Amino acid sequence: MADSELVVGGRYRDILLLMVFIFLSQLLNLPFFLDASLLPKFIFSSASCFLFIVFYPPKKIAVYRFDVLLVVFFSTLFCSSWLSSHPSSSFVAYLSLLAMIFGRLSLDHVFRDNIRQSVYFLRCYSIFSLIAAILGLFEYFSFSFLGKSTVPLIPYLLPPNLGSRVVGTYGQPNLFALLLLSGLLVYVYLYLHDDEFCCCRLKWLCYLPFLTVAVSFFMTGSRAGQLALALTFLPLSWLVVRQRYLAADVLRHRRFFKLAATIVLAYLLVYGLNEFFSLKCVRELGDTGASIETRFLLWMAAILIFLDYPLLGVGLDNYKFYLPEYANKAHDVLGFVQYEAMGYTGWAHNEVLQLLCEGGVVVGLVLLLALSGLFGQLLVFAVRRQQWSPLKLYSHLFLFPFVIHSMFSWPFRHPALLVLFFTFLLLLLSQGSYRAVCVSAVWQGALRFVAGCCLVVLVLATVQEVRMGGLAQKMIQRGAQVSFGEFEQLVKQPYNEYPLLLKLTSRYVYVAVKEKDALFARQIQPYVQKLVDLQGTYWQWYNLSLVYLLLDQKDDAMLAVSRAIDLRPTEETYWALQHHLSMLKAAGDTGQPLETFLPIPPGGDFEKIKEIYFSDDRFQIGM
């Protein structure tokens, strides 16, 4: 029976339910959250997985050897996060992992021993990736012709377009590139091994969906994505050339190289479009937010944190609290990283190193075993000429982009990509050996109870997230001072503390400095200080210095800005503030007017320099 033949019956429902789940978990963008492109995806995907268990508890599950690693990984991260200095910060990431495990229990039967179900899923996924690619094209041409947007391009689907690179439904180009790349691989499998899929009366239109997804992929300008594309397709091409794959089928052999040529064509099209629109906006395919130097520094910081906390690490998602302390140490160890590359981030841009420093040596060993198993099986297939079905080969390859991308970005920190990864992982596991275990009524009840408790916790978290998002909207609509009372109430909750301090204190500092409001500065000072105590990166120290300056606490302001300069010595604004504080001190010590200390060159215009120096916007707020 051909791969493309599908069963008709109730099991269609499982695939359709899975695709609705994937579709909504990828696309939802709700404006009433602090992070409209991430938090709704986390809430929807997690709630759906728990609801699956509550309403459809599994009666029989397949236990794979991989599950042992998953249990060890999950348990170790739980202990590490519980014992960390900021356990509440681990909540979102840990609950996402727990939800994916529950989802794996619920959807375990969908692909198992049923190749037709798997093909049907891949067909549906190809349609989804095409829709995502079309949204990316819309974003590209919207920016090219209309420029930046301050409101969502499409309500609840596309966030505001703030740059030249396509960011898609995720609001982040590297992550969106990974979604499109997985779609490209799915298309390759379907074109080569699903004869019904590529049937088209107009043959020259047959590859149009594939070309569309490829063009949108290159519009993201993701270097990590392009590297993942190369490291996935080049080994596949080697297998084709060495006649380890498609050797006996000339038609599919030719079709593979047509697909490869289509990818090259897509790159050239995007390059030509970038050149055409260069007068309106600057677009470079290799332009990314974090340079390679920055990544080296972030990786070394993660290694240094692990060396200091090797047993259990610092706790899931706690890397961001330790980075400011270890960034300068990493800079000194490396020696070649420029200070300009020392930027603020919450991720190490390498999932293996970040999980190593957050979970310790046990998590590192689990990751090493999992990666060795994945690459080892592919190596055995290539060297020993094992006989694999095309679906088994591609089930391994579907995970490749996630693994490669995770070495340069943070795909597993995003709940939408975590959903895709676990779905493809389930597709792979379903083709291996397993042990069927019946789930008794008692265990079903226990699973329902745990899932129900998680749903209650998730609802409480959602209420807090909506309240925080509403507070941010009130700041924009009614002003910072009006909303500050509500801020003081919400920030008392441990779950709310860090995100509110991180997202909103800069806005409060901006209002206080702009209006020279010393009374408001006194109100916000404890919260700015609290953020410095929690994290203490350079821009937070700088904001604290501005608050101290408004409160006329010049010595404290000097200490704070000096700390900001130590962390980021190339920031001109920080040196300007330090110079201003030095002149204030000199004016106080000598009794002379502040104007006498202005750096006026010979023949310079005193009034013009004075106007520039004492302008209201000479000190920008750190964000």
C-alpha positions as CSV (number, residue, x, y, z in Angstrom):
1,M,0.0,0.0,0.0
2,A,1.5,3.4,-1.0
3,D,2.5,6.0,1.6
4,S,-0.1,8.4,0.3
5,E,-3.1,6.1,1.0
6,L,-5.0,7.3,4.0
7,V,-7.5,5.7,6.3
8,V,-11.0,7.1,6.6
9,G,-12.6,7.1,10.0
10,G,-12.4,8.4,13.5
11,R,-8.6,8.8,13.5
12,Y,-8.8,11.7,11.2
13,R,-10.2,13.5,14.2
14,D,-6.9,13.1,16.1
15,I,-4.9,14.6,13.4
16,L,-7.3,17.5,12.9
17,L,-7.3,18.1,16.6
18,L,-3.5,18.1,16.6
19,M,-3.3,20.5,13.7
20,V,-5.8,22.9,15.3
21,F,-3.7,22.8,18.4
22,I,-0.5,23.5,16.5
23,F,-2.1,26.2,14.3
24,L,-3.4,28.2,17.3
25,S,-0.3,27.7,19.4
26,Q,1.8,29.2,16.7
27,L,-0.3,32.1,15.6
28,L,-2.0,33.6,18.6
29,N,-0.9,37.2,19.4
30,L,-3.0,38.8,22.1
31,P,-2.4,42.5,22.9
32,F,-3.4,42.4,26.6
33,F,-0.3,40.6,27.7
34,L,3.1,42.1,28.5
35,D,4.6,39.9,25.7
36,A,1.8,39.5,23.1
37,S,3.7,37.1,20.9
38,L,5.0,34.7,23.5
39,L,2.7,34.5,26.6
40,P,-0.5,33.7,24.7
41,K,1.2,30.8,23.0
42,F,2.5,29.5,26.3
43,I,-1.0,29.7,27.9
44,F,-2.9,28.2,25.0
45,S,-0.4,25.3,24.4
46,S,0.0,24.5,28.1
47,A,-3.8,24.6,28.8
48,S,-4.5,22.5,25.8
49,C,-2.1,19.7,26.9
50,F,-3.6,19.7,30.4
51,L,-7.1,19.6,29.0
52,F,-6.3,16.7,26.8
53,I,-5.4,14.7,29.9
54,V,-8.5,15.9,31.9
55,F,-11.0,14.9,29.1
56,Y,-9.1,12.1,27.3
57,P,-6.8,10.4,29.8
58,P,-4.7,7.7,28.1
59,K,-5.7,4.1,28.6
60,K,-2.6,2.7,27.1
61,I,0.8,4.4,26.5
62,A,4.0,3.4,24.7
63,V,7.1,3.6,26.8
64,Y,10.3,4.2,24.8
65,R,13.9,4.2,26.0
66,F,14.0,7.9,25.5
67,D,11.4,8.3,28.2
68,V,14.0,7.4,30.8
69,L,16.1,10.4,29.8
70,L,13.1,12.6,29.7
71,V,12.2,11.7,33.3
72,V,15.7,12.2,34.6
73,F,15.9,15.5,32.7
74,F,12.6,16.8,34.0
75,S,13.2,15.7,37.6
76,T,16.7,17.3,37.7
77,L,15.4,20.6,36.4
78,F,12.6,20.5,38.9
79,C,15.0,20.1,41.8
80,S,17.4,22.7,40.4
81,S,14.6,25.3,39.9
82,W,13.0,24.6,43.3
83,L,16.3,25.2,45.1
84,S,17.4,28.2,42.9
85,S,17.5,31.8,44.1
86,H,14.6,32.8,41.8
87,P,12.2,29.8,41.6
88,S,9.3,31.9,40.4
89,S,11.2,32.9,37.3
90,S,11.4,29.2,36.3
91,F,7.6,28.9,36.3
92,V,6.8,29.6,32.7
93,A,9.6,27.4,31.3
94,Y,9.0,24.5,33.7
95,L,5.2,24.5,33.1
96,S,5.8,24.5,29.4
97,L,8.0,21.4,29.7
98,L,5.4,19.7,32.0
99,A,2.6,20.5,29.5
100,M,4.6,18.9,26.6
101,I,5.0,15.7,28.6
102,F,1.3,15.6,29.3
103,G,0.7,16.3,25.6
104,R,3.0,13.4,24.7
105,L,0.8,11.1,26.9
106,S,-2.4,12.3,25.3
107,L,-1.2,12.2,21.6
108,D,1.0,9.2,21.9
109,H,-1.3,7.0,19.8
110,V,-1.7,9.4,16.9
111,F,1.4,8.4,14.9
112,R,2.2,5.0,16.4
113,D,2.3,2.2,13.9
114,N,0.3,4.2,11.4
115,I,2.3,5.7,8.5
116,R,-0.9,6.9,6.8
117,Q,-1.7,9.1,9.8
118,S,1.8,10.5,9.7
119,V,1.5,11.4,6.0
120,Y,-1.8,13.1,6.6
121,F,-0.3,15.1,9.4
122,L,2.6,16.2,7.2
123,R,0.1,17.3,4.5
124,C,-1.7,19.4,7.0
125,Y,1.5,20.9,8.3
126,S,2.6,21.9,4.8
127,I,-0.6,23.9,4.5
128,F,0.1,25.6,7.9
129,S,3.7,26.5,6.9
130,L,2.5,28.0,3.6
131,I,0.0,30.2,5.6
132,A,2.9,31.3,7.9
133,A,5.1,32.0,4.9
134,I,2.3,34.2,3.2
135,L,2.1,36.2,6.5
136,G,5.8,36.7,6.3
137,L,5.6,38.0,2.7
138,F,2.8,40.4,3.8
139,E,5.1,41.7,6.5
140,Y,8.0,42.1,4.2
141,F,6.1,44.2,1.6
142,S,4.3,46.1,4.3
143,F,7.6,47.3,5.7
144,S,9.1,47.9,2.3
145,F,6.2,50.2,1.2
146,L,4.9,51.6,4.4
147,G,7.8,51.4,6.9
148,K,7.5,50.6,10.6
149,S,4.2,50.1,12.2
150,T,3.2,51.0,15.8
151,V,0.2,48.7,15.9
152,P,-0.1,44.9,15.0
153,L,0.0,44.4,11.2
154,I,-2.9,41.9,11.5
155,P,-4.7,41.9,14.9
156,Y,-4.1,38.7,16.9
157,L,-1.8,37.3,14.2
158,L,1.1,39.6,13.3
159,P,2.9,41.9,15.8
160,P,4.1,45.4,14.8
161,N,6.8,45.4,12.2
162,L,9.7,47.3,13.7
163,G,12.6,46.3,11.5
164,S,13.6,45.1,8.0
165,R,13.8,41.4,8.9
166,V,10.6,39.3,8.8
167,V,9.7,38.2,12.3
168,G,6.4,36.5,11.6
169,T,4.0,35.4,14.2
170,Y,6.8,35.0,16.8
171,G,8.1,38.6,16.7
172,Q,11.6,37.2,16.3
173,P,13.3,36.4,13.0
174,N,15.5,33.5,14.0
175,L,12.7,31.6,15.6
176,F,10.3,32.3,12.7
177,A,13.0,31.0,10.3
178,L,13.1,27.7,12.2
179,L,9.3,27.3,11.7
180,L,9.7,27.9,8.0
181,L,12.7,25.6,7.7
182,S,10.8,22.7,9.3
183,G,8.1,23.4,6.7
184,L,10.6,23.2,3.9
185,L,11.7,19.8,5.1
186,V,8.1,18.6,5.2
187,Y,7.6,19.8,1.7
188,V,10.7,17.9,0.5
189,Y,9.4,14.7,2.0
190,L,5.9,15.1,0.4
191,Y,7.3,16.1,-3.0
192,L,9.5,13.0,-3.1
193,H,7.3,10.4,-1.4
194,D,3.7,11.4,-1.7
195,D,2.7,11.1,-5.3
196,E,-0.7,12.5,-4.8
197,F,0.7,15.7,-3.1
198,C,2.5,16.9,-6.2
199,C,-0.2,16.3,-8.7
200,C,-0.9,19.5,-10.6
201,R,-2.4,20.1,-14.0
202,L,0.0,23.0,-14.5
203,K,3.4,21.4,-13.7
204,W,5.2,24.7,-13.5
205,L,3.0,25.6,-10.5
206,C,3.8,22.4,-8.6
207,Y,6.7,23.9,-6.7
208,L,5.1,27.3,-6.1
209,P,4.2,26.5,-2.4
210,F,7.8,25.3,-1.8
211,L,9.2,28.5,-3.4
212,T,6.9,30.7,-1.3
213,V,8.0,29.1,2.0
214,A,11.7,29.3,0.9
215,V,11.4,33.0,-0.1
216,S,9.8,33.9,3.2
217,F,12.5,31.9,5.0
218,F,15.3,33.9,3.4
219,M,13.4,37.2,4.2
220,T,14.0,36.5,7.9
221,G,17.7,37.1,7.3
222,S,18.6,34.5,9.9
223,R,22.2,33.3,9.8
224,A,21.4,30.5,12.2
225,G,18.5,29.4,10.0
226,Q,20.7,29.5,6.8
227,L,23.3,27.4,8.6
228,A,20.7,24.9,9.7
229,L,19.4,24.7,6.2
230,A,22.9,24.0,4.8
231,L,23.8,21.4,7.5
232,T,20.5,19.6,6.9
233,F,20.4,19.7,3.1
234,L,24.1,19.0,2.4
235,P,24.1,15.6,4.2
236,L,20.9,14.8,2.4
237,S,22.4,15.7,-0.9
238,W,25.5,13.6,0.0
239,L,23.2,10.6,0.5
240,V,21.6,11.2,-2.8
241,V,24.9,11.6,-4.7
242,R,26.4,8.5,-2.9
243,Q,23.2,6.6,-4.0
244,R,22.3,5.8,-0.4
245,Y,19.0,7.6,-1.0
246,L,16.8,7.7,-4.1
247,A,19.2,5.5,-5.9
248,A,16.7,3.4,-7.7
249,D,14.2,6.1,-8.7
250,V,15.4,8.5,-11.4
251,L,12.2,10.6,-11.2
252,R,12.6,11.3,-7.5
253,H,16.3,11.8,-7.9
254,R,15.7,14.6,-10.5
255,R,12.9,16.1,-8.4
256,F,15.2,16.4,-5.4
257,F,17.7,18.5,-7.3
258,K,14.8,20.6,-8.7
259,L,13.9,21.3,-5.1
260,A,17.5,22.2,-4.3
261,A,17.5,24.6,-7.3
262,T,14.3,26.1,-6.1
263,I,16.0,27.0,-2.8
264,V,18.8,28.7,-4.7
265,L,16.2,30.6,-6.8
266,A,14.5,31.7,-3.6
267,Y,17.7,33.1,-2.2
268,L,18.4,35.0,-5.4
269,L,14.9,36.4,-5.5
270,V,15.2,37.7,-2.0
271,Y,18.6,39.2,-2.7
272,G,17.2,41.0,-5.8
273,L,14.2,42.3,-3.8
274,N,16.5,43.6,-1.1
275,E,18.5,45.4,-3.7
276,F,15.4,46.8,-5.3
277,F,14.0,48.2,-2.0
278,S,17.4,49.4,-0.8
279,L,16.4,53.0,-1.4
280,K,13.5,52.6,1.0
281,C,15.0,50.4,3.6
282,V,18.3,48.6,4.3
283,R,18.0,44.9,4.1
284,E,20.9,42.5,4.5
285,L,20.5,38.8,4.6
286,G,23.2,38.4,7.1
287,D,22.2,41.2,9.5
288,T,21.3,39.8,12.9
289,G,20.6,41.3,16.3
290,A,23.4,39.4,18.1
291,S,26.9,39.3,16.6
292,I,29.1,36.2,16.7
293,E,31.3,38.0,19.3
294,T,28.2,38.5,21.5
295,R,27.4,34.8,21.3
296,F,31.0,33.8,22.2
297,L,30.7,36.0,25.3
298,L,27.3,34.6,26.2
299,W,28.5,31.0,25.7
300,M,31.6,31.6,27.9
301,A,29.5,33.2,30.6
302,A,27.3,30.0,30.7
303,I,30.4,27.9,31.0
304,L,31.7,29.9,33.9
305,I,28.4,29.8,35.6
306,F,28.4,26.0,35.2
307,L,31.9,25.7,36.7
308,D,30.7,27.6,39.8
309,Y,27.4,25.6,40.1
310,P,28.2,22.2,38.6
311,L,25.9,20.0,40.6
312,L,22.4,21.4,40.1
313,G,23.1,24.6,38.2
314,V,21.4,27.9,39.0
315,G,17.8,26.9,38.1
316,L,15.8,26.8,34.9
317,D,15.6,30.2,33.2
318,N,17.8,31.8,35.9
319,Y,20.7,32.5,33.5
320,K,19.6,36.0,33.0
321,F,20.1,36.9,36.7
322,Y,23.7,35.7,36.6
323,L,24.8,37.0,33.3
324,P,25.7,40.6,34.4
325,E,28.0,39.2,37.0
326,Y,29.7,36.8,34.7
327,A,29.8,38.9,31.5
328,N,32.9,40.8,32.4
329,K,34.6,37.6,33.6
330,A,33.8,36.0,30.2
331,H,35.2,39.1,28.5
332,D,38.5,38.8,30.4
333,V,38.8,35.0,29.7
334,L,38.1,35.4,26.0
335,G,40.3,38.5,25.5
336,F,39.2,39.2,21.9
337,V,35.6,40.3,22.4
338,Q,35.0,44.0,21.9
339,Y,33.1,45.8,24.7
340,E,30.5,46.9,22.1
341,A,29.5,43.3,21.8
342,M,28.5,43.1,25.5
343,G,24.7,43.4,25.1
344,Y,21.9,42.5,27.4
345,T,20.0,39.3,26.9
346,G,18.0,36.7,28.8
347,W,19.4,33.8,26.9
348,A,22.8,32.2,26.2
349,H,21.9,31.7,22.5
350,N,23.0,28.1,23.0
351,E,20.5,25.8,24.6
352,V,23.0,23.1,25.5
353,L,25.2,25.5,27.4
354,Q,22.3,27.3,29.0
355,L,20.7,24.1,30.2
356,L,24.1,22.9,31.4
357,C,24.5,26.0,33.6
358,E,20.9,26.0,34.7
359,G,20.5,22.2,35.4
360,G,24.0,21.1,36.2
361,V,26.0,18.1,35.1
362,V,23.2,15.5,35.1
363,V,21.2,17.6,32.6
364,G,24.3,17.9,30.5
365,L,24.8,14.2,30.5
366,V,21.2,13.6,29.4
367,L,21.6,16.1,26.6
368,L,24.8,14.4,25.5
369,L,23.1,11.0,25.4
370,A,20.1,12.3,23.5
371,L,22.2,14.1,20.9
372,S,24.5,11.1,20.6
373,G,21.5,8.8,19.9
374,L,20.1,11.1,17.2
375,F,23.4,11.6,15.3
376,G,24.6,8.1,16.0
377,Q,21.5,6.5,14.3
378,L,22.0,8.7,11.3
379,L,25.6,7.9,11.1
380,V,24.9,4.2,11.3
381,F,22.3,4.6,8.5
382,A,24.8,6.4,6.3
383,V,27.8,4.0,6.9
384,R,26.3,0.6,7.4
385,R,23.6,1.0,4.7
386,Q,20.7,0.1,6.9
387,Q,17.3,-0.1,5.3
388,W,15.1,2.7,6.5
389,S,11.7,3.9,5.3
390,P,11.8,7.4,3.9
391,L,9.5,8.6,6.8
392,K,12.0,7.2,9.3
393,L,14.9,9.1,7.7
394,Y,12.9,12.3,7.5
395,S,11.7,11.9,11.1
396,H,15.3,12.2,12.1
397,L,15.9,15.1,9.8
398,F,12.9,17.1,11.1
399,L,14.7,17.4,14.4
400,F,18.0,18.5,12.8
401,P,17.1,22.2,12.4
402,F,15.9,22.4,16.0
403,V,19.2,21.0,17.3
404,I,21.4,23.1,15.0
405,H,19.4,26.3,15.7
406,S,19.6,25.7,19.4
407,M,23.4,26.1,19.2
408,F,22.9,29.7,18.1
409,S,19.5,30.8,19.4
410,W,16.9,29.8,22.0
411,P,14.1,27.8,20.2
412,F,13.2,25.6,23.2
413,R,12.5,28.7,25.3
414,H,9.6,29.5,23.0
415,P,6.5,27.4,23.8
416,A,5.3,27.4,20.2
417,L,8.5,25.9,18.9
418,L,8.5,23.5,21.9
419,V,5.2,22.2,20.6
420,L,6.6,21.7,17.1
421,F,9.7,19.9,18.5
422,F,7.7,17.5,20.7
423,T,5.4,16.8,17.8
424,F,8.3,15.8,15.5
425,L,9.9,13.9,18.3
426,L,6.7,12.0,18.8
427,L,6.7,11.2,15.1
428,L,10.2,9.8,15.4
429,L,9.6,7.8,18.5
430,S,6.5,6.2,17.1
431,Q,8.6,4.4,14.5
432,G,10.9,2.8,17.1
433,S,10.5,-0.1,19.5
434,Y,8.4,0.4,22.6
435,R,6.7,-1.3,25.4
436,A,2.9,-1.0,25.7
437,V,1.7,-0.2,29.2
438,C,-1.9,-0.2,30.3
439,V,-2.9,2.8,32.5
440,S,-5.2,1.7,35.3
441,A,-8.2,3.7,36.4
442,V,-6.3,4.8,39.5
443,W,-3.4,6.2,37.4
444,Q,-5.9,7.9,35.0
445,G,-7.4,9.6,38.0
446,A,-4.0,10.6,39.3
447,L,-3.1,12.1,35.9
448,R,-6.4,14.0,35.8
449,F,-5.8,15.3,39.3
450,V,-2.3,16.6,38.5
451,A,-3.5,18.1,35.2
452,G,-6.4,19.8,36.9
453,C,-4.1,21.3,39.5
454,C,-1.8,22.6,36.7
455,L,-4.8,24.1,35.0
456,V,-5.8,25.9,38.2
457,V,-2.3,27.3,38.5
458,L,-2.2,28.2,34.9
459,V,-5.5,30.1,35.3
460,L,-4.1,32.0,38.2
461,A,-1.0,32.8,36.2
462,T,-3.1,34.0,33.3
463,V,-5.0,36.3,35.5
464,Q,-1.8,37.9,36.7
465,E,-0.5,38.1,33.1
466,V,-3.6,39.9,32.0
467,R,-3.5,42.3,34.9
468,M,0.2,43.1,34.1
469,G,-0.7,43.6,30.5
470,G,-3.6,45.9,31.4
471,L,-1.3,47.9,33.6
472,A,1.1,48.5,30.7
473,Q,-1.9,49.7,28.6
474,K,-3.0,52.1,31.4
475,M,0.5,53.6,31.5
476,I,0.2,54.4,27.8
477,Q,-3.3,55.7,27.9
478,R,-3.5,57.5,31.3
479,G,0.0,58.2,32.3
480,A,2.7,56.6,34.5
481,Q,1.7,58.4,37.7
482,V,-1.9,57.3,37.5
483,S,-1.1,53.7,37.2
484,F,1.7,53.6,39.8
485,G,-0.6,52.6,42.6
486,E,-1.7,49.5,40.8
487,F,1.9,48.7,39.9
488,E,2.8,48.8,43.6
489,Q,0.1,46.2,44.4
490,L,1.0,43.9,41.5
491,V,4.7,43.9,42.0
492,K,4.3,42.4,45.5
493,Q,3.4,39.0,43.9
494,P,6.6,36.9,43.5
495,Y,5.4,35.8,40.0
496,N,4.9,39.4,38.9
497,E,8.0,41.0,40.4
498,Y,10.7,40.5,37.8
499,P,8.6,41.0,34.6
500,L,7.0,44.2,36.0
501,L,10.3,45.6,37.2
502,L,12.0,44.7,33.9
503,K,9.2,46.0,31.6
504,L,7.9,49.0,33.4
505,T,10.6,50.7,35.6
506,S,12.3,52.2,32.6
507,R,9.1,53.9,31.6
508,Y,8.7,55.3,35.1
509,V,12.3,56.6,35.1
510,Y,11.6,58.2,31.7
511,V,8.6,60.1,33.0
512,A,10.4,61.2,36.2
513,V,13.4,62.5,34.3
514,K,11.4,64.2,31.5
515,E,9.2,66.0,34.0
516,K,12.0,66.5,36.6
517,D,9.6,65.1,39.2
518,A,11.7,64.4,42.3
519,L,8.6,63.2,44.3
520,F,7.8,60.6,41.7
521,A,11.5,59.6,41.5
522,R,11.4,59.0,45.3
523,Q,8.5,56.7,44.8
524,I,10.1,54.6,42.1
525,Q,13.6,54.5,43.6
526,P,13.0,51.3,45.7
527,Y,11.8,49.5,42.6
528,V,14.7,50.6,40.4
529,Q,17.0,49.5,43.2
530,K,15.2,46.2,43.5
531,L,15.7,45.5,39.8
532,V,19.4,46.3,40.2
533,D,19.6,43.8,43.1
534,L,17.8,41.1,41.1
535,Q,19.8,41.4,37.9
536,G,22.1,44.5,37.9
537,T,22.9,44.9,34.2
538,Y,24.4,48.1,32.9
539,W,21.3,50.0,31.8
540,Q,19.6,49.2,35.1
541,W,22.5,50.8,37.0
542,Y,22.4,53.8,34.7
543,N,18.6,54.3,35.3
544,L,19.3,54.1,39.1
545,S,21.9,56.8,38.7
546,L,19.4,59.1,37.0
547,V,16.9,58.6,39.8
548,Y,19.6,59.4,42.4
549,L,20.5,62.5,40.4
550,L,16.8,63.7,40.6
551,L,16.9,63.0,44.3
552,D,20.1,65.1,44.6
553,Q,22.0,62.1,46.0
554,K,25.1,62.8,43.9
555,D,27.4,60.4,45.6
556,D,25.1,57.5,45.1
557,A,24.5,58.6,41.5
558,M,28.2,58.6,40.9
559,L,28.6,55.1,42.3
560,A,25.7,53.8,40.2
561,V,26.9,55.3,36.9
562,S,30.5,54.1,37.6
563,R,29.1,50.6,37.9
564,A,27.2,51.0,34.6
565,I,30.5,52.1,33.0
566,D,32.3,49.1,34.4
567,L,29.8,46.8,32.8
568,R,29.6,48.8,29.5
569,P,32.6,51.1,29.1
570,T,31.8,52.0,25.4
571,E,28.4,53.7,26.2
572,E,29.0,57.4,25.5
573,T,25.8,58.4,27.5
574,Y,27.2,56.8,30.7
575,W,30.4,58.8,30.4
576,A,28.4,62.0,29.8
577,L,26.4,61.5,32.9
578,Q,29.5,60.7,34.9
579,H,31.1,63.9,33.6
580,H,28.0,65.9,34.5
581,L,28.1,64.5,38.0
582,S,31.8,65.4,38.3
583,M,31.1,69.0,37.2
584,L,28.3,69.2,39.8
585,K,30.7,68.1,42.5
586,A,33.3,70.6,41.3
587,A,30.8,73.4,41.2
588,G,29.7,72.5,44.8
589,D,33.2,72.3,46.0
590,T,34.3,75.7,44.4
591,G,31.1,77.6,44.6
592,Q,31.3,78.5,40.9
593,P,28.4,78.3,38.5
594,L,28.0,75.0,36.6
595,E,28.4,76.8,33.3
596,T,32.0,77.6,34.0
597,F,32.9,73.9,33.8
598,L,31.5,73.4,30.3
599,P,34.1,72.1,27.8
600,I,34.1,75.1,25.5
601,P,36.8,74.9,22.7
602,P,38.7,78.0,21.6
603,G,36.3,80.2,19.6
604,G,33.3,78.0,20.6
605,D,29.8,79.4,21.0
606,F,29.1,79.4,24.7
607,E,25.3,79.7,24.3
608,K,25.1,77.0,21.7
609,I,27.1,74.5,23.9
610,K,25.1,75.5,26.9
611,E,21.8,74.8,25.0
612,I,23.1,71.4,23.9
613,Y,24.4,70.5,27.3
614,F,21.4,71.5,29.4
615,S,18.7,70.1,26.9
616,D,16.1,67.9,28.4
617,D,17.0,64.8,26.3
618,R,20.7,64.7,26.8
619,F,20.5,61.6,29.0
620,Q,18.6,58.8,27.4
621,I,16.8,56.2,29.5
622,G,18.3,52.7,29.6
623,M,16.0,50.0,28.2
